[in-house]
Amino acid sequence: VQFVESGGGLVQPGESLLLSCAASGSIAHIYSLAWYRQTPGGQRDRVAYATRGGAKMYSDSVKGRFTITRDNGENKMYLRMDSLKRDDTAVYYCNDEVYADDPGSWGKGTQVTVSL
């Protein structure tokens, strides 16, 4: 299954964005789907994941501001980002966590820029 991210853009601090992740096939069987982000020169860090069973996790940096939603019926995943900060500026990616170490499994991502 391949993923295509969309919904990024340029926003001001305090504003919101909704990122979408569209899968090329069924995601119902995938145990854990995650959102990651990467800044220029930085590593790709996981910010949130959602399991097949409904569990969700958020990194400390986004907890309380971001909400991950997984729609197995539509084969999509979303990341609602509220109260955005400059430090949230990054390229955001989604992926099956099992393939996180496979360079060929990553999509192009979607750029989020938070700036005045």
NUVOVO-650456 format. One line per field, with one value per residue: x, y, z of N, C-alpha, C in turn; chain; residue in one letter; residue number from 1. Coordinates in Angstrom, 1 decimal. Example, Ala and Ser with C-alpha at 12.3 -4.5 7.8 and 13.67 -1.06 7.14 Angstrom:
npx c(13.2  12.8)
npy c(-5.7  -2.2)
npz c(7.8  7.1)
capx c(12.3  13.7)
capy c(-4.5  -1.1)
capz c(7.8  7.1)
cpx c(13.2  12.9)
cpy c(-3.3  0.0)
cpz c(7.8  7.9)
kette c(A  A)
rest c(A  S)
nr c(1  2)
***
This chain:
npx c(0.9  0.6  1.0  -0.4  0.1  -1.6  -2.8  -1.2  0.2  0.7  0.5  -0.5  0.9  -1.0  -3.1  -5.0  -4.7  -5.8  -4.5  -4.4  -4.3  -4.1  -4.6  -3.4  -4.7  -6.5  -6.5  -7.3  -6.2  -3.8  -1.7  -0.7  -0.8  0.9  1.7  4.4  7.1  9.4  12.2  14.3  17.4  17.0  16.0  13.5  10.6  8.3  5.0  2.4  0.3  -2.1  -3.8  -5.0  -6.8  -7.8  -6.3  -4.5  -1.6  0.4  3.2  5.0  5.4  3.2  0.9  -2.4  -2.8  -2.8  -4.8  -5.3  -6.9  -8.4  -9.7  -10.9  -12.7  -12.8  -10.2  -8.4  -6.4  -6.2  -4.8  -5.5  -4.5  -4.2  -3.8  -1.2  2.3  5.5  7.5  6.3  6.6  7.4  8.0  5.4  4.6  2.9  2.6  2.8  3.7  5.3  6.9  8.6  11.3  12.0  13.2  12.0  9.3  8.2  6.1  5.8  5.2  3.8  4.1  4.2  4.1  4.6  4.2  4.6)
npy c(-1.2  2.1  5.6  8.9  12.1  15.1  18.6  20.4  23.6  27.2  28.8  31.0  31.4  29.8  29.1  26.6  23.4  20.7  17.7  15.2  11.7  9.5  6.2  3.7  1.3  -1.1  -0.3  -1.5  -3.8  -3.1  -2.7  -0.5  2.9  5.8  9.3  11.3  13.8  15.9  18.1  20.4  19.0  17.6  14.6  12.2  12.3  10.6  11.7  11.0  8.1  5.7  2.8  -0.3  -1.3  1.0  2.4  5.4  7.5  10.3  12.5  14.3  16.9  17.6  16.8  17.3  19.3  18.2  15.9  12.6  10.7  7.8  6.3  3.5  2.5  4.3  4.2  6.1  8.5  11.1  14.2  16.4  19.6  21.9  25.1  25.9  26.1  27.8  25.9  23.7  23.6  21.8  19.0  16.8  13.4  10.2  6.8  3.2  1.8  -0.4  -0.4  1.8  1.9  1.5  3.0  3.2  3.2  5.6  8.5  11.6  13.5  16.4  19.8  21.8  25.0  27.3  30.5  34.1)
npz c(0.0  -0.9  0.0  -0.1  0.7  1.7  1.9  3.3  3.9  4.1  7.1  9.8  13.1  15.6  14.0  12.2  10.5  8.3  7.6  5.1  4.3  1.8  0.9  -1.3  -1.3  0.7  4.1  6.4  7.4  8.4  11.1  12.6  11.8  11.0  11.5  10.5  10.8  9.2  9.3  7.4  7.1  9.4  11.3  10.5  12.4  14.4  15.0  15.7  16.1  15.0  15.9  14.6  16.4  17.6  19.4  20.2  19.9  20.8  20.3  22.8  22.0  20.4  21.7  22.7  20.9  18.3  16.4  15.5  13.1  11.9  9.1  8.2  6.4  4.3  3.5  4.4  6.3  8.8  10.0  12.3  13.0  15.4  16.9  15.9  15.8  15.2  15.4  14.4  11.7  9.0  6.7  6.3  6.7  6.0  7.0  7.1  10.0  10.1  7.9  8.2  8.1  5.6  2.8  0.4  0.8  1.4  0.8  -1.0  0.8  2.6  2.7  5.6  6.7  9.2  9.9  10.4)
capx c(0.0  1.3  0.3  -0.3  -0.3  -2.1  -3.5  -0.3  0.2  1.3  -0.5  0.1  0.8  -2.3  -4.1  -5.2  -4.7  -6.2  -3.8  -5.0  -3.4  -4.9  -3.9  -3.7  -5.4  -7.1  -5.7  -8.0  -5.3  -2.5  -1.8  -0.4  -0.5  1.5  2.1  5.7  7.5  10.9  12.6  15.5  18.6  16.7  15.5  12.0  10.1  6.8  4.2  1.2  -0.1  -3.4  -3.7  -6.2  -7.8  -8.4  -5.4  -3.8  -0.5  0.9  4.4  4.8  5.4  1.9  -0.2  -3.3  -3.0  -3.0  -5.7  -5.2  -8.1  -8.1  -11.0  -10.6  -13.7  -12.4  -8.7  -7.7  -6.1  -6.1  -4.2  -6.0  -3.5  -4.7  -2.8  0.1  3.5  6.5  8.2  5.6  7.0  8.1  7.2  4.6  4.4  2.1  3.1  2.6  4.9  6.1  7.8  9.2  12.8  12.2  13.2  11.1  7.9  7.7  5.6  6.4  4.9  3.1  4.8  3.5  4.9  3.9  5.0  3.8)
capy c(0.0  3.4  6.7  10.2  13.1  16.4  19.4  21.3  25.0  28.3  29.4  31.8  30.8  29.7  28.6  25.1  22.7  19.3  16.9  13.9  10.7  8.6  5.0  3.1  0.0  -1.2  -0.1  -2.2  -4.9  -2.5  -2.6  0.9  3.9  7.0  10.6  11.7  15.0  16.1  19.4  20.3  18.6  16.8  13.3  12.0  11.9  10.2  12.7  10.4  6.9  5.1  1.4  -1.0  -1.5  2.2  3.2  6.5  8.1  11.6  12.9  15.3  18.2  17.9  16.3  18.3  20.2  17.4  14.8  11.7  10.0  6.8  5.9  2.2  2.4  5.2  4.0  7.4  8.9  12.5  14.8  17.7  20.3  23.1  25.9  25.6  26.9  27.8  24.7  22.6  23.7  20.6  18.1  15.7  12.1  9.2  5.5  2.0  1.8  -1.6  0.0  3.1  1.9  1.2  4.3  3.2  3.2  6.9  9.3  12.9  14.3  17.7  20.9  22.7  26.2  28.2  31.8  35.3)
capz c(0.0  -1.0  0.7  -0.7  1.7  1.1  2.9  3.9  3.4  4.9  8.0  10.9  14.4  16.2  13.1  12.1  9.2  8.3  6.6  4.7  3.9  1.0  0.7  -2.6  -1.1  2.0  5.3  7.5  8.0  8.9  12.6  13.1  10.8  11.8  10.9  10.8  10.2  9.0  9.0  6.6  7.9  10.6  11.1  10.4  13.7  14.5  15.9  16.1  15.4  15.4  15.7  14.1  17.5  18.1  20.3  19.6  20.6  20.3  20.9  23.7  21.3  19.7  22.5  23.1  19.8  17.1  16.5  14.4  12.8  10.9  8.5  7.4  5.3  3.1  3.3  4.6  7.6  8.9  11.1  12.5  13.7  16.0  17.7  15.2  16.3  14.2  15.5  13.7  10.3  8.5  5.7  7.0  6.0  6.7  6.6  7.9  10.9  9.8  6.8  8.5  7.8  4.1  2.1  -0.8  1.2  1.7  -0.3  -1.1  2.0  2.4  3.5  6.5  7.1  10.2  9.9  10.3)
cpx c(0.9  0.4  0.6  -0.8  -0.7  -2.6  -2.5  -0.5  0.9  0.2  0.3  0.0  -0.5  -3.4  -4.1  -5.1  -5.2  -5.4  -4.5  -4.0  -4.3  -4.1  -4.4  -4.5  -6.0  -6.1  -6.2  -7.1  -4.1  -2.7  -1.7  -0.1  -0.1  1.7  3.5  6.0  9.0  11.2  13.9  16.7  18.3  16.2  14.0  11.5  8.7  6.1  3.0  1.0  -1.4  -3.4  -5.1  -7.3  -8.3  -7.5  -4.7  -2.7  0.0  2.3  4.1  4.7  4.1  0.7  -1.1  -3.6  -3.4  -4.0  -5.6  -6.5  -7.8  -9.5  -10.7  -11.5  -13.3  -10.9  -8.0  -7.4  -5.9  -5.3  -4.7  -5.0  -4.0  -3.5  -1.4  1.1  4.5  7.3  7.5  5.9  7.9  7.4  6.6  4.3  3.5  2.7  2.7  3.9  5.9  7.2  8.5  10.7  13.0  12.1  12.3  9.6  7.3  7.2  6.4  6.2  4.1  3.7  3.8  4.4  4.1  4.7  4.1  3.8)
cpy c(1.2  4.5  8.0  11.2  14.4  17.3  20.4  22.7  26.0  28.9  30.2  31.0  30.9  29.2  27.1  24.7  21.3  18.6  15.6  13.0  9.6  7.4  4.4  1.8  0.0  -1.1  -0.9  -3.2  -4.3  -2.2  -1.2  1.8  5.2  8.2  10.9  13.1  15.1  17.5  19.3  20.0  17.8  15.4  13.3  11.5  11.6  11.2  12.0  9.1  6.5  3.6  0.9  -1.1  -0.2  3.0  4.3  7.0  9.3  11.9  14.1  16.7  18.6  17.5  17.5  19.3  19.4  16.3  13.9  10.9  9.0  6.3  4.6  2.0  3.1  5.0  5.3  7.6  10.4  12.9  16.2  18.4  21.7  23.9  25.7  26.6  26.8  26.5  23.5  22.6  22.5  20.0  17.0  14.5  11.2  7.8  4.4  1.9  0.7  -1.3  1.3  3.1  1.6  2.5  4.3  3.2  4.6  7.7  10.7  13.8  15.6  18.7  21.7  23.8  27.1  29.4  33.0  35.9)
cpz c(0.0  -0.4  0.0  0.3  1.0  2.2  3.6  3.3  4.3  5.8  9.1  12.2  15.0  15.3  13.0  10.7  9.4  7.2  6.3  4.1  3.1  0.7  -0.7  -2.5  0.3  3.1  6.5  8.2  8.6  10.4  13.1  11.9  11.6  10.9  11.4  10.3  10.2  8.6  8.2  7.5  9.1  10.3  11.0  11.8  13.7  15.4  16.4  15.4  15.9  15.0  15.1  15.2  18.1  19.0  19.5  20.5  20.0  21.0  21.8  23.1  20.7  20.6  22.9  22.0  18.5  17.4  15.3  14.3  11.7  10.4  7.6  6.3  4.1  2.8  3.4  6.1  7.6  10.1  11.3  13.4  14.1  16.7  17.2  15.7  15.2  14.2  14.8  12.2  10.0  7.3  6.5  6.1  6.7  6.2  7.6  8.7  10.6  8.8  7.0  8.1  6.4  3.4  1.0  -0.4  1.5  0.5  -0.3  0.1  1.6  3.3  4.3  6.9  8.0  10.4  9.8  8.9)
kette c(A  A  A  A  A  A  A  A  A  A  A  A  A  A  A  A  A  A  A  A  A  A  A  A  A  A  A  A  A  A  A  A  A  A  A  A  A  A  A  A  A  A  A  A  A  A  A  A  A  A  A  A  A  A  A  A  A  A  A  A  A  A  A  A  A  A  A  A  A  A  A  A  A  A  A  A  A  A  A  A  A  A  A  A  A  A  A  A  A  A  A  A  A  A  A  A  A  A  A  A  A  A  A  A  A  A  A  A  A  A  A  A  A  A  A  A)
rest c(V  Q  F  V  E  S  G  G  G  L  V  Q  P  G  E  S  L  L  L  S  C  A  A  S  G  S  I  A  H  I  Y  S  L  A  W  Y  R  Q  T  P  G  G  Q  R  D  R  V  A  Y  A  T  R  G  G  A  K  M  Y  S  D  S  V  K  G  R  F  T  I  T  R  D  N  G  E  N  K  M  Y  L  R  M  D  S  L  K  R  D  D  T  A  V  Y  Y  C  N  D  E  V  Y  A  D  D  P  G  S  W  G  K  G  T  Q  V  T  V  S  L)
nr c(1  2  3  4  5  6  7  8  9  10  11  12  13  14  15  16  17  18  19  20  21  22  23  24  25  26  27  28  29  30  31  32  33  34  35  36  37  38  39  40  41  42  43  44  45  46  47  48  49  50  51  52  53  54  55  56  57  58  59  60  61  62  63  64  65  66  67  68  69  70  71  72  73  74  75  76  77  78  79  80  81  82  83  84  85  86  87  88  89  90  91  92  93  94  95  96  97  98  99  100  101  102  103  104  105  106  107  108  109  110  111  112  113  114  115  116)
***
